[in-house]
Amino acid sequence: AGERPLVLVGSARLGVAADRPALFVQLQSPRECGSAGCSTGVYAWMSGRYQRVLDGATGRMSVGTARHRGMADILAGEEAYVWNGTAYASSRPAPNVDLRPRRRGAIPPR
């Protein structure tokens, strides 16, 4: 679309010292960034190539001191992402959702 996005790339070791550093990649352009800011993808060296292990994180990113399954946690804004063995997942619990059927027009309980 004629845009020239800015590509920001950083790196950090998430696993053991012998591992290749992970790449933190962010594209900045009006099309790529929304009201929450620009999202960052994280790519780790696995099986002979870089593979995306976290996508859509927003906010200031850093590598945490805690580790899960041998990989350092990733902190993004108010969110912490932990390694589940194949990718990073949010450590924030899912919200409670009421899945019971309701009568038509009924107001859901609080």
Secondary structure, DSSP 8 states (H G I E B T S, - for coil): -----EEEEEEE--S-TTS--EEEEEEESTTT-BTTB-EEEEEEEETTEEEEEEEEEES-EEEEEEEETTEEEEEETTEEEEE-SSSEEE-S-------S---TT-----
